[in-house]
Amino acid sequence: MALVRTECPSCGTIEIQCATVTVLRRADGDPMDYEFHCPRCADEVRRPLSPRHVLVLLENGATLRQVDENGDQITDAEVMVFARMLEEPGLLERELARLAA
């Protein structure tokens, strides 16, 4: 298996197998990232990926995943609604029951 040298914020320089790397491609064409689990500390790490390294990783077993981060972001308004639900007795339970129905 091909190895790649990278950095973990907690452990510093490490080597990981290309097959354990996921290349993240965004729909909007922004620069790509890659992610992996550090073999030392098991943290999930996401790092920017230069275009010249994309093919090298994919040719050596990395997987490619399309991500749409815009749909995954929580807005300030959603946080405020959730905080209100936690404060008002029974409101969260009623909303969850409504969503389940």
Sequence and secondary structure as in RCSB ss.txt:
>XXXX:A:sequence
MALVRTECPSCGTIEIQCATVTVLRRADGDPMDYEFHCPRCADEVRRPLSPRHVLVLLENGATLRQVDENGDQIT
DAEVMVFARMLEEPGLLERELARLAA
>XXXX:A:secstr
  EEEEEETTTEEEEEEGGG EEEEETT    EEEEE TTT  EEEEE  HHHHHHHHHTT EEEEE HHHH   
HHHHHHHHHHHHSTTHHHHHHHHHH 
